[in-house]
Amino acid sequence: MCRVFAGQDPEGYRPVNRSVRIGGHSTSIQLEATFWLLLDEIAQSQGLSTPKFLSKLYDEAIEINGEIPNFASMLRTTCALYLRGHRPQDAELEALRHEAA
């Protein structure tokens, strides 16, 4: 069992920094390459660029929770939720696509 996990390609857990604009400020976020690939996929599935998706996610999380203690951790758990099948409803997706256009 552990060979599946232990034998994975090291490229997948290579740290990658990306500069994005969040909350009106430029910032750098470091995540493993696999998480960036998943975030790109999530953003694309919602008709958004990855920076736009991250900014929107940040703004909505601030609105709902008031603060985000660790945005990088939130992004990792967003990927986990996505992999577990949690997806926005069709109406939410349509609103996102309309807003992005």
Secondary structure as the mmCIF struct_conf table of DSSP 4:
data_model
#
loop_
_struct_conf.conf_type_id
_struct_conf.id
_struct_conf.beg_label_comp_id
_struct_conf.beg_label_asym_id
_struct_conf.beg_label_seq_id
_struct_conf.end_label_comp_id
_struct_conf.end_label_asym_id
_struct_conf.end_label_seq_id
HELX_RH_AL_P HELX_RH_AL_P1 CYS A 2 ALA A 6
TURN_TY1_P TURN_TY1_P1 GLY A 7 GLY A 7
BEND BEND1 GLN A 8 GLN A 8
HELX_RH_3T_P HELX_RH_3T_P1 PRO A 10 TYR A 13
STRN STRN1 PRO A 15 ILE A 22
TURN_TY1_P TURN_TY1_P2 GLY A 23 GLY A 24
STRN STRN2 HIS A 25 GLU A 32
HELX_RH_AL_P HELX_RH_AL_P2 ALA A 33 SER A 45
TURN_TY1_P TURN_TY1_P3 GLN A 46 GLY A 47
HELX_RH_AL_P HELX_RH_AL_P3 THR A 50 ASN A 65
BEND BEND2 GLY A 66 GLY A 66
BEND BEND3 PRO A 69 PRO A 69
HELX_RH_AL_P HELX_RH_AL_P4 PHE A 71 LEU A 83
TURN_TY1_P TURN_TY1_P4 ARG A 84 GLY A 85
HELX_RH_AL_P HELX_RH_AL_P5 ASP A 90 ALA A 100
#
